[in-house]
């Protein structure tokens, strides 16, 4: 009889220790998940604080693409704005058909009224690529979300127009 009582106690102790082990594993798992979530949260906050413009927001971006990629985007049937950022005299001399003119030094003042849709694809070009890159960055910083700079008309291998042609 004494052996039977000792066996029961032994089984009870084993059962309690295995239940305690399970509870302990669950507690450790909860602790691990909590720590991991905290690390992920703080890592995300830190990356925003260390963003290139230093104000906790990600830097506004635009995409640099080739003339071939721009032509493909123009031909795919989706809406876009073709933006020439050169001077009015350069625009009259030669341009890509369908382009609208907003000189680069007037982007900040005119974009809000002349480019009201901040999500439409905007394809930007100038003569050689410097002004278009600056204008594309300016548009992105103003909240335009789909800006692509394809450089200069001097690298445009496709058809152009001149004068008063539309």
Secondary structure as UniProt FT lines:
FT   HELIX           2..49
FT   TURN            52..53
FT   STRAND          63..64
FT   HELIX           67..75
FT   STRAND          80..84
FT   HELIX           88..93
FT   TURN            97..98
FT   STRAND          100..101
FT   HELIX           104..106
FT   HELIX           107..114
FT   TURN            118..119
FT   STRAND          121..126
FT   HELIX           130..141
FT   TURN            142..143
FT   STRAND          147..152
FT   HELIX           153..155
FT   TURN            163..164
//
